Structure formats: C-alpha cells, structure tokens
Amino acid sequence: MSQSIAVIKGDGIGPEIMDATLRVLDALKCGFDYEFVDAGLAALENHGTLIPQESLDAIEKHGIALKGPLTTPIGKGFSSINVQLRRHFDLYANVRPAISFPGTRSRFEGIDMITVRENTEGAYLSDGQEMIDDGNTGISVIKVTRKGSERIVRYAFELAKSNGRKKVTAVHKANIIKTSSGLFLDVAREVAQEYPEIEFQEMIVDNACMQLVMNPHQFDVVVTTNLFGDILSDLCAGLVGGLGLAPGANIGEKAAIFEAVHGSAPDIAGKKLANPCALLLAAAQMLDHLGMTEKGETIRRGIRSVLETRRDMVTPDMGGTGNTDTFAQALVEYVQA
C-alpha cells in the first residue's frame, strides 16, 4: 500500500530543492503518492491567503507533509506561517538533529545530537502580549503547562530510548524564571525517573550555550522550551556547518510536517545554486517517522559519500563546483548503485 503525502514546494529556492529531494525519494522506490499544495507567497498570489484551507485539508488527510522554505511577508497582518501550521495541527515536538558531515565549514567533527523543542506554548504564544504606557512598555506572557512540558519531555526520552541514545539534558532557566521554567524542570525530573536506563542531566540555558560551544560532544538529546529550543537548535546547526545541513520535524499526535529549517533565499532562486541537503535530511527524518529507517539511513550515507567523493557534483556553498541538480543526480546514482 502506497503512502500519500502532502508536498509544499515553498518559495524562493523551495521548488528547486524540493524537485531534487523528490528525485532521490523516487530513486529509493518509497512508493509515495504526492499531493502538491500551496502555502506562502505562491498561495497568497493564487488564493489570497498564505495557507489556503485546501492545503490544511490535504495535510490533515495525509497526516504527513514535506515542506520547502516559506516566506512570510513583512508587515502587520501577516503572522508566521510555520507558527500557524504548528498551532493548527498541534505539532508540539520540534525535532532538530545536528550531525557532522565531511567537507563542511565547521569547527567540530563527530557531532551527533538532537534538540527536542516544545513547539506550541512558552514565550511564542501571542496571548498576553500588549503595549502599555503609550507604547513605552511592552508586555509578553510566558505560559508553560504541565501537559505541554510532560509530553515534550516524554517525547525526548522515548526518542532517546528508540534510537539507542544514552543521555537527555533538560535545559531551563528555573533559577530565575521560577514559575514557567521551574514547572518545566519539575516535570522533566518527574518524567526522567520513569527512564532509569537513560542518564538525565539538567542545565541552565546560559551554561548550556557555553558548554555547546566548548564541548558539544557531551550532549546527546537536549529537551527544552520553545524560545530556548529555537536559539539552541540554531546554535547546534552552526556547530556542524550552518542551516544548509539543518532539517526539522514538527510532530504531533495526528500530523507531522518535515522541513528545511533555512529560509527561501530569493536572491539565488532559479539559479540552481541552492544546497538541497537540509530538505533531503528532513526527508530522511520523514522516512524514519514512517518506519522506513533503512531508506532514511541511505539518504544520510549518500550525502556523506557525495560530500566526500563527488566534489564536482556538490553545490558551491559546500565548496563544490556543481549545482542543485548535479547534487541530486549524484545521490540518485548512489542510491541506484
């Protein structure tokens, strides 16, 4: 039985890297049926809205979406498309691996860690934001719930357990933000007791940033709240060469959206210069999620092989002399070899 997925090609370089990614998935003979739907600037132009209802319906129907980078227009009246999707489908877990690959401009080697970020509450809630005192004071509420904290921490421990990982680090600021961050830490400690086989560590966020830069190899799975997770996951991407190698999964009970974390790069759109690795790695996450773990590993091994041996096929940002299409072609050849 074939698996159907919603595909959002995205804005800017999105269509180019999505086409490259789908070529590789087809070469892997995944048996996917694709339903292409609009979101972002293309949707705004064609439908008058950034996320048409038919696109939401398609994601709900299939339960799985692969998404290229989207552009949210700057200005009042437009809220983040990614945030809207996460809230609409209650995609509470944002999962961001950081894995070292050869031939990248990174300061470290041998990094293999995952950031698990709570995706639906915390500092990114629009509730309670207001300007007072004639615009001289801004107020923003950080709302953390026991339910939200428990399910994200449990997700992190289950992820560690199923992937053979040994350690989960809960990152917080409970020493200062004693209510919201304190609740998250209390819940993390409670959940950790249910997984005695996995080492549990707690770390204050500012120390975590320093430790990541000094010795990232001490980390395995990091779990944290929304704002801290947003910052830390980008920091981790920087440790392995940048957002060009940063995939992301947004996972809920009934739907999951897999995406390239980087932006739409309109300045190079249409030039075939875009590096498809982030979206390819997001597709590998999608395959893992669907139980096709060996096919997911094949993509990761293929990327590693191409970066090591086919520099003429690699995009310029990775030091190669190829383009988006040649990178995809090299991966297709690897898969079919």
Backbone torsions as a table, in degrees:
resi	resn	phi	psi	omega
1	MET	NA	128.1	-177.4
2	SER	-77.8	153.9	178.1
3	GLN	-100.8	127.2	177.0
4	SER	-97.7	140.2	178.7
5	ILE	-135.7	149.5	172.3
6	ALA	-84.1	137.7	-179.7
7	VAL	-123.0	122.5	175.6
8	ILE	-110.7	107.3	-175.4
9	LYS	-66.4	-33.2	175.6
10	GLY	92.2	-173.2	-176.0
11	ASP	-104.9	168.1	174.9
12	GLY	59.4	-118.4	-179.9
13	ILE	-78.7	-3.8	-175.6
14	GLY	-51.6	-53.0	-179.0
15	PRO	-58.5	-35.8	-178.6
16	GLU	-67.9	-48.1	-177.2
17	ILE	-74.0	-28.2	176.4
18	MET	-68.9	-43.7	177.8
19	ASP	-59.1	-41.6	178.7
20	ALA	-62.6	-42.5	-178.2
21	THR	-66.8	-42.8	-179.8
22	LEU	-66.4	-32.0	174.7
23	ARG	-59.5	-42.4	-179.3
24	VAL	-69.9	-42.7	178.3
25	LEU	-61.5	-39.8	178.7
26	ASP	-66.6	-38.7	178.1
27	ALA	-63.9	-30.1	177.7
28	LEU	-76.1	-7.6	-178.9
29	LYS	56.9	52.1	-179.7
30	CYS	-75.7	-18.1	178.8
31	GLY	74.2	27.3	-178.7
32	PHE	-79.8	143.9	165.8
33	ASP	-105.1	123.9	-175.8
34	TYR	-99.0	133.2	167.2
35	GLU	-113.3	112.8	-176.9
36	PHE	-85.6	126.0	-178.7
37	VAL	-131.3	159.0	-176.4
38	ASP	-95.9	148.8	166.5
39	ALA	-159.7	159.9	179.6
40	GLY	84.1	-150.2	-174.7
41	LEU	-64.2	-36.5	178.2
42	ALA	-62.5	-41.0	178.8
43	ALA	-67.8	-38.8	179.4
44	LEU	-62.1	-39.9	-179.9
45	GLU	-71.7	-39.9	-174.6
46	ASN	-87.7	-29.2	-172.7
47	HIS	-125.4	-8.0	-179.9
48	GLY	79.2	10.3	177.8
49	THR	-147.7	152.9	-177.2
50	LEU	-73.4	-29.9	178.4
51	ILE	-133.6	93.7	179.2
52	PRO	-63.0	152.2	179.6
53	GLN	-60.0	-36.3	-179.5
54	GLU	-65.2	-28.7	176.2
55	SER	-70.3	-43.0	176.4
56	LEU	-62.1	-41.0	-180.0
57	ASP	-63.1	-39.4	-179.4
58	ALA	-65.7	-43.2	178.7
59	ILE	-63.1	-42.0	179.2
60	GLU	-64.3	-40.4	-178.2
61	LYS	-64.9	-46.0	-176.2
62	HIS	-84.3	-29.9	-178.8
63	GLY	79.3	-6.5	-177.8
64	ILE	-137.7	134.7	174.9
65	ALA	-137.5	141.8	172.2
66	LEU	-112.3	125.6	-167.3
67	LYS	-128.4	129.0	170.7
68	GLY	-79.8	175.4	-179.0
69	PRO	-67.1	139.3	-179.7
70	LEU	-115.7	149.1	177.6
71	THR	-105.9	122.9	171.1
72	THR	-94.4	119.2	-179.5
73	PRO	-56.3	140.8	179.0
74	ILE	-79.1	132.5	178.2
75	GLY	137.1	164.1	-178.7
76	LYS	-68.7	147.4	179.5
77	GLY	99.3	-12.5	179.3
78	PHE	-118.0	121.0	175.3
79	SER	-104.3	159.7	-175.8
80	SER	-54.2	127.9	178.6
81	ILE	-64.1	-42.4	-178.7
82	ASN	-61.4	-42.3	178.9
83	VAL	-64.3	-40.5	178.0
84	GLN	-60.6	-44.0	-179.7
85	LEU	-64.7	-42.0	-179.4
86	ARG	-62.7	-41.4	-179.0
87	ARG	-73.5	-40.8	-177.0
88	HIS	-60.4	-41.8	-176.8
89	PHE	-101.2	6.2	-179.0
90	ASP	51.5	51.5	-179.8
91	LEU	-83.7	82.4	-165.9
92	TYR	-77.5	-20.3	-176.1
93	ALA	-110.7	117.5	173.0
94	ASN	-101.9	115.3	-172.8
95	VAL	-112.4	117.2	-174.6
96	ARG	-125.3	100.6	175.0
97	PRO	-73.5	149.5	170.4
98	ALA	-128.6	108.2	-174.5
99	ILE	-125.8	134.4	177.9
100	SER	-72.8	136.2	173.2
101	PHE	-126.1	152.2	-179.2
102	PRO	-71.1	156.8	174.0
103	GLY	74.2	18.2	-179.5
104	THR	-106.0	159.6	179.3
105	ARG	-87.9	72.6	-178.3
106	SER	-124.8	156.9	-177.1
107	ARG	-89.5	-9.7	-176.1
108	PHE	-129.8	159.4	172.0
109	GLU	-127.3	158.3	173.9
110	GLY	74.3	22.4	177.6
111	ILE	-84.7	134.7	176.8
112	ASP	-150.7	89.9	-177.0
113	MET	-140.0	165.1	-178.4
114	ILE	-132.6	132.2	170.8
115	THR	-100.4	126.8	176.9
116	VAL	-111.9	112.1	-173.2
117	ARG	-111.0	131.7	172.3
118	GLU	-66.1	134.4	-161.7
119	ASN	-114.3	-6.3	-168.1
120	THR	-125.4	-8.2	-179.3
121	GLU	-136.2	-148.4	179.3
122	GLY	75.1	-146.9	-172.9
123	ALA	-71.6	-13.0	-175.5
124	TYR	-94.1	3.8	174.0
125	LEU	-69.7	138.4	177.5
126	SER	-80.1	-13.3	-179.4
127	ASP	-61.9	136.9	172.8
128	GLY	81.8	3.8	177.4
129	GLN	-84.5	129.7	178.3
130	GLU	-157.6	156.9	172.9
131	MET	-107.9	131.2	178.7
132	ILE	-128.9	-179.3	-179.6
133	ASP	54.6	48.0	178.3
134	ASP	55.9	38.1	176.5
135	GLY	83.6	8.5	-178.9
136	ASN	-92.3	-10.8	-179.4
137	THR	-135.4	128.3	176.2
138	GLY	-107.8	137.1	-178.6
139	ILE	-123.0	132.9	176.6
140	SER	-136.4	133.7	-177.2
141	VAL	-97.6	133.4	172.7
142	ILE	-100.7	113.8	-177.7
143	LYS	-113.2	118.8	177.5
144	VAL	-123.6	133.3	-179.7
145	THR	-112.6	157.9	175.7
146	ARG	-62.8	-42.3	179.8
147	LYS	-60.6	-48.5	-179.2
148	GLY	-62.9	-40.2	179.9
149	SER	-68.2	-42.9	-176.6
150	GLU	-65.4	-43.2	-175.7
151	ARG	-71.5	-30.4	179.2
152	ILE	-76.7	-38.2	178.2
153	VAL	-68.3	-41.8	178.2
154	ARG	-63.2	-40.0	177.4
155	TYR	-58.8	-43.7	-179.2
156	ALA	-62.7	-42.8	180.0
157	PHE	-68.8	-39.7	178.2
158	GLU	-65.9	-37.8	176.5
159	LEU	-63.0	-45.0	177.8
160	ALA	-61.0	-44.4	-178.4
161	LYS	-62.5	-45.4	-176.0
162	SER	-74.3	-20.7	-179.4
163	ASN	-104.2	9.0	177.3
164	GLY	68.9	26.7	179.4
165	ARG	-90.1	154.4	-166.3
166	LYS	-105.8	-12.8	-167.9
167	LYS	-147.6	138.6	173.3
168	VAL	-123.7	128.6	178.5
169	THR	-112.6	120.8	175.8
170	ALA	-91.8	121.3	-177.7
171	VAL	-103.9	133.5	-169.6
172	HIS	-152.0	179.6	170.3
173	LYS	-138.5	43.5	-174.3
174	ALA	-68.1	-18.3	178.2
175	ASN	-68.3	-24.0	-179.8
176	ILE	-114.9	-49.8	179.9
177	ILE	-92.5	79.9	-166.9
178	LYS	-73.7	-20.4	-179.2
179	THR	-84.6	-73.0	-174.3
180	SER	-67.3	-50.9	179.8
181	SER	-70.6	-32.5	177.2
182	GLY	-64.5	-40.1	177.8
183	LEU	-64.0	-44.4	178.7
184	PHE	-57.5	-45.3	-178.7
185	LEU	-66.5	-41.8	178.4
186	ASP	-58.6	-45.0	-179.4
187	VAL	-66.2	-40.7	179.3
188	ALA	-59.6	-42.0	178.5
189	ARG	-63.1	-40.3	-179.8
190	GLU	-64.8	-46.9	-178.2
191	VAL	-65.6	-38.5	-177.9
192	ALA	-58.2	-31.7	-179.5
193	GLN	-64.4	-21.3	179.8
194	GLU	-81.5	-6.3	-177.3
195	TYR	-128.8	65.5	-175.4
196	PRO	-63.8	-20.3	-178.9
197	GLU	-77.3	-10.9	-179.3
198	ILE	-111.2	128.0	178.9
199	GLU	-65.2	134.8	178.3
200	PHE	-114.1	132.8	178.8
201	GLN	-132.1	143.0	172.8
202	GLU	-118.6	141.7	-174.3
203	MET	-146.7	133.1	176.7
204	ILE	-68.3	141.9	-167.0
205	VAL	-60.8	-38.6	-179.2
206	ASP	-67.8	-38.6	175.4
207	ASN	-66.3	-38.3	179.3
208	ALA	-59.9	-41.0	177.8
209	CYS	-60.8	-46.2	179.2
210	MET	-63.2	-45.1	-177.9
211	GLN	-64.7	-37.1	178.1
212	LEU	-62.4	-38.8	-178.9
213	VAL	-76.0	-34.8	-177.3
214	MET	-81.5	-43.3	-176.0
215	ASN	-149.8	76.5	-176.6
216	PRO	-66.5	-18.8	-176.0
217	HIS	-70.3	-11.2	178.1
218	GLN	-76.9	-11.1	-176.8
219	PHE	-99.9	151.0	179.4
220	ASP	-126.8	-74.8	171.8
221	VAL	-117.6	128.4	177.3
222	VAL	-111.4	130.3	177.0
223	VAL	-123.0	136.8	-175.6
224	THR	-161.5	177.8	-177.6
225	THR	-81.4	176.6	-166.8
226	ASN	-58.7	-57.9	-176.4
227	LEU	-64.9	-48.0	179.9
228	PHE	-61.5	-38.5	-179.9
229	GLY	-67.0	-35.9	177.3
230	ASP	-61.3	-45.4	-178.3
231	ILE	-71.2	-48.8	-175.5
232	LEU	-64.8	-37.3	-177.9
233	SER	-68.3	-34.0	174.3
234	ASP	-70.4	-37.7	175.6
235	LEU	-59.7	-43.9	179.8
236	CYS	-64.2	-38.0	176.0
237	ALA	-60.3	-38.8	178.2
238	GLY	-64.5	-28.5	179.7
239	LEU	-68.8	-25.3	-175.8
240	VAL	-112.7	13.6	173.3
241	GLY	118.9	-1.6	174.9
242	GLY	111.7	-178.8	-174.1
243	LEU	-71.0	-13.3	176.7
244	GLY	-65.0	-13.7	178.2
245	LEU	-120.6	24.2	-173.0
246	ALA	-113.7	102.0	172.8
247	PRO	-89.6	165.6	176.7
248	GLY	-147.6	142.1	174.0
249	ALA	-118.4	136.5	175.2
250	ASN	-116.3	110.6	-166.4
251	ILE	-121.9	132.2	174.7
252	GLY	-128.0	-170.5	-178.6
253	GLU	-72.1	-32.2	-172.0
254	LYS	-118.7	-8.0	-178.5
255	ALA	-153.0	159.0	175.9
256	ALA	-147.0	135.3	179.5
257	ILE	-121.3	127.9	-177.4
258	PHE	-112.7	135.6	-168.2
259	GLU	-149.1	158.2	163.6
260	ALA	-79.2	133.8	-175.1
261	VAL	-78.0	-27.2	-174.9
262	HIS	-70.2	173.2	-178.1
263	GLY	-81.9	-174.8	-173.4
264	SER	-87.3	-7.4	172.9
265	ALA	43.4	60.1	-176.6
266	PRO	-62.6	-20.5	-179.0
267	ASP	-67.6	-22.6	179.1
268	ILE	-116.0	8.1	-179.0
269	ALA	-59.7	136.8	177.6
270	GLY	82.3	-2.6	-176.7
271	LYS	-97.5	-2.8	180.0
272	LYS	60.8	30.1	178.0
273	LEU	-99.0	-10.0	-171.2
274	ALA	-72.0	137.5	176.9
275	ASN	-81.6	119.4	-177.0
276	PRO	-86.1	4.3	-170.8
277	CYS	-59.6	-42.8	-176.3
278	ALA	-61.6	-43.5	179.7
279	LEU	-71.3	-36.1	175.1
280	LEU	-61.3	-41.7	178.8
281	LEU	-69.5	-32.1	173.5
282	ALA	-65.7	-38.6	175.9
283	ALA	-63.6	-35.7	176.1
284	ALA	-64.6	-40.1	174.4
285	GLN	-60.3	-41.9	178.9
286	MET	-60.5	-43.1	178.6
287	LEU	-62.6	-41.9	176.2
288	ASP	-57.8	-45.5	-177.3
289	HIS	-61.6	-33.7	-178.2
290	LEU	-88.6	6.1	178.7
291	GLY	84.1	7.7	178.6
292	MET	-97.6	57.1	-170.0
293	THR	-65.6	-34.9	-179.3
294	GLU	-67.4	-37.1	176.4
295	LYS	-67.7	-36.9	175.5
296	GLY	-62.3	-43.5	178.3
297	GLU	-65.8	-32.4	177.7
298	THR	-62.5	-40.1	176.7
299	ILE	-62.0	-45.4	-178.5
300	ARG	-65.0	-43.0	177.4
301	ARG	-64.5	-37.6	179.4
302	GLY	-64.2	-44.2	177.8
303	ILE	-60.1	-44.2	179.2
304	ARG	-61.3	-43.7	-179.3
305	SER	-64.6	-44.3	-179.6
306	VAL	-64.1	-41.7	179.8
307	LEU	-65.0	-31.3	-178.6
308	GLU	-83.3	-35.1	-167.3
309	THR	-121.2	-13.6	-175.1
310	ARG	-123.6	55.6	-175.3
311	ARG	-61.1	-25.7	178.6
312	ASP	-70.9	-13.9	-178.9
313	MET	-103.6	-6.8	-173.8
314	VAL	-87.5	148.4	-178.9
315	THR	-68.0	155.3	-174.8
316	PRO	-59.6	-32.7	-178.8
317	ASP	-63.2	-21.2	178.5
318	MET	-100.9	13.1	177.2
319	GLY	85.7	11.2	-179.4
320	GLY	-97.3	-178.6	-179.5
321	THR	-118.2	12.0	-179.4
322	GLY	-97.0	-158.0	179.1
323	ASN	-144.0	-173.7	-177.1
324	THR	-57.1	-44.9	-176.0
325	ASP	-69.1	-39.5	-179.7
326	THR	-68.7	-35.3	175.8
327	PHE	-59.6	-47.5	178.7
328	ALA	-62.3	-41.0	-179.7
329	GLN	-62.0	-42.3	178.5
330	ALA	-61.7	-38.2	178.3
331	LEU	-70.0	-39.2	176.6
332	VAL	-60.4	-42.7	179.1
333	GLU	-64.1	-39.3	177.1
334	TYR	-61.9	-46.4	-177.5
335	VAL	-63.4	-38.6	-174.4
336	GLN	-87.3	-7.0	-177.3
337	ALA	-67.6	NA	NA
